[in-house]
């Protein structure tokens, strides 16, 4: 992802064995015109799965890279219905 000549960022996604994103890391690009201070940061996701391997709960945490601290910022739950 790139945002014009004033900067931009690189986005790196890491996935788990179920194919769900477990981390999105954002690395701002070096710029010649610095409008404000930028830092590397990430969103990390923790999942709980049902017996069919679909996530039913996801907790999102954000923090600064490389070592945080990370703070929970969203908690999502979903109910799935299966028709066999």
C-alpha positions, 0 to 999 in steps of 0.5 A: 500500500502506498500513499503518494509522495508524502509517505506510505506504508508497507503492510505485512500479513501473517496467517495461521494454519486455518488461513486466518490473519493473526498479525497485520504489521504496518511499516511506514516508509521513509519520507523526505517531508516528515509531517509527523512522527511515525512508528511501526505498529501491528494488529494481532488477532487471537481466535477461538474455533468451533468443532468445524474449524470456523472462528467464533470469537476473535480478539484484536489487540494493537501495539507498537513494534517490535515489543508492544505493549499490545492492548485489546481493542476489539472483541468479536463473536459470531454465531454460525448455523450449519445445515447438514 
